[in-house]
């Protein structure tokens, strides 16, 4: 069975709400195992044993959260050359415009050799019901793409 890994970090609860909605959307695919973990609790084995990754982070000072950066720091060199082509997408809880976090994660993803399969979903401020629907759609579309072998 294929696995989708959702990595996220939340302090205020906003990214947690986005993550729950992404996970809910992804769970609509019964032929896919969806694993959702906090960034601090996600390790190399989680990364090496998935076929796709969704990353959720708050925008902190125009950057990703320290917890997501920590995940990258712990896995980058041990995963070197082992996750080339891994499909990924981002969802960002932004107080500003979110582009700094996106830019930094995309740079790191290029180093891993990952393949971006969707434009980043940036939610500014408190998530409205329509924002959570967009998160569910992202999760469902990513999951369907994995199951169908599109990604």
Phi, psi and omega in degrees: 000138179285152182237137172249124179258126175250118180248131180207167175217140179213137172247316184277343184102344180295310180294327176298320178295319178296317180299316179300319180291318177300314180298318178300316178296317181294327183291354178290342177270107184284345180266023183223134173271123180255120180245121180242123183223150171293146183304318180295335182264359183264132183235186183302315181299322177300315182293316183289341184255020177242162178251001178192153182221133173248131183241127178241132181211150167283157172273117179244113180054039180074021184220171173289168177292155177298328180293319178293319177299319177300317177303313179297317180300322182282336187249343189303300184289320177296333180268358186307124179079358185256351182233024181298131180086359180299124178288141179215161173209162185236147167226130190237133171263111189246139169267335177250237181256349175080350187290332178296316178296317179299311182302315182291318179293318179300320178298318180292318180300323176300320178298323176289338186087020181285163181241118180285128184249357179205153173294147181296142176264113182248119180249120183262129178075201179293132181291129175273165178307322179294326177293319179294325175298319178297324177293317177300318179297319177299312179299316181293318181293318179297313181299315180297319178298322177292314181296320182278354180077017179288324179256000000 
